[in-house]
């Protein structure tokens, strides 16, 4: 999976970067219309920084994975490609 650094505008409620609202990838702005899934990994040791993941759907109907690195306060994104299905 290829990840690209992105700028993310996130809602910050009880913690910073609580959920992404919109992001800019390769100069194109994407509005997040829904969070499909979210999870995290790491954070159990200093060598293993906590990463927050969000599978989001954009206004164009595309799905992306957004990853937030809490140690470096950086976001990255990767587009989710859905397999093509053949119908009769």
N, C-alpha and C positions, 0 to 999 in steps of 0.2 A: 504494500500500500504506500502510495506517495503522499507525503505530507508537505504542505506549503504554509509558511508563516502568514497569518492574517491579522487584520485589525478587527476587533470585536467590540460592539457596544453591548454591554450586559446590564441586566437589572441587578441592582445591589440592594438587597433587603437586609436580612440579619447578618449576611456576610458578603464580602466583595465578590463580584463575578458570579452571582447566584445562578443566573440562567442567561443564555445569549438571546439578544433581541434581533440583532442584525450584524452582518459582517461584510468585509471587503476582501475579495479574492481576485487577484490579477486585475485590479482596477475596477472590478465590477461589484456593485453593492447588491447584497442578497438580504431580503427581509425574511426573518424566521416566522413562520406561521404556526408551527407546532413542534413540540419536542416529542419524538417518537419513543425514545429510550434514553436512559442515562445510567452511568455507572462510574466507578472509580477503581484505580489500582494503585498499589504502592503505598508509600507513607509510613512503612513500618520501621524503616531505618534511614539514617542520613544519606546512605548511598542509593536509596530507593525513593526518589521524590514522589509525592502524591500527584497523580494525573487524574483529572476529571474529564470524562467523555460524555458527549451529547450527540445523539443521532437526531438531526433536525430535518424538518421539511420546510422548504422555502416557498415563497409566493409563486414561483414558476413551476412548482410541483416536484422539483429535484430534491433528493436527499443527500445530506452531507454528514460526515462525522467531524465534530469539533472537539479538539483536545486542549485542555487548559493545564499548563504546568504551573503549579502553585509556587514552586521554588523560585522560578525565574519570571513569574507573572507574564507568561507568553501564551498565545493561542496559535494553534495550527489547524488546518482543515484538509480533508480529503473527500472527494466526491464519491458517493456510493453508486456503483453501477449495478443496475438490476439485470439479471439474465433475461435475454429475449426468449419468449415462449412462442411456439408455433401453434396456431389454431387452424382447424379445418375450415 
